[in-house]
Amino acid sequence: MKVRFLADANFNRKIIAGVLRREARINFLSGAEVDLTGIPDLQVLALAASEGRVVLTHDVRTMVSAFAEFTSTGPSGGVLLVAQNVPVGPVVNALIRIWEESSAEEWKNRIGWIPL
């Protein structure tokens, strides 16, 4: 199964737009579409896990510990951490590459960084 993404509430919308502009077939759910504003990281992880999605986040400070806590009690769809100062282009390229070259199964209970 192809990787599906869930961008948290504060994820850079230019990245989402860039990914979808280049590859419209990617299943991408944004935090704005499901109103994740103010939702705790554990709930974001639970939503993503229930739908088999990889969470995309800039919340490096809080998401790492939330991911550890969440995966201690059940499976996660995975998390990709993106530093806020990384230019949009390389992030777009990395997400498309992940979608093209990996499967959703490979990201279960895995946390990674972009750039890769």
Stockholm file with secondary structure:
# STOCKHOLM 1.0

chainA/1-116         MKVRFLADANFNRKIIAGVLRREARINFLSGAEVDLTGIPDLQVLALAASEGRVVLTHDVRTMVSAFAEFTSTGPSGGVLLVAQNVPVGPVVNALIRIWEESSAEEWKNRIGWIPL
#=GR chainA/1-116 SS CBCCEEECTTSCHHHHHHHHHHCTTSCEEETTTTTCTTCCHHHHHHHHHHTTCEEEESCHHHHHHHHHHHHTTSCCCCEEEECTTSCHHHHHHHHHHHHHHCBHHHHTTCEEEECC
#=GC SS_cons         CBCCEEECTTSCHHHHHHHHHHCTTSCEEETTTTTCTTCCHHHHHHHHHHTTCEEEESCHHHHHHHHHHHHTTSCCCCEEEECTTSCHHHHHHHHHHHHHHCBHHHHTTCEEEECC
//
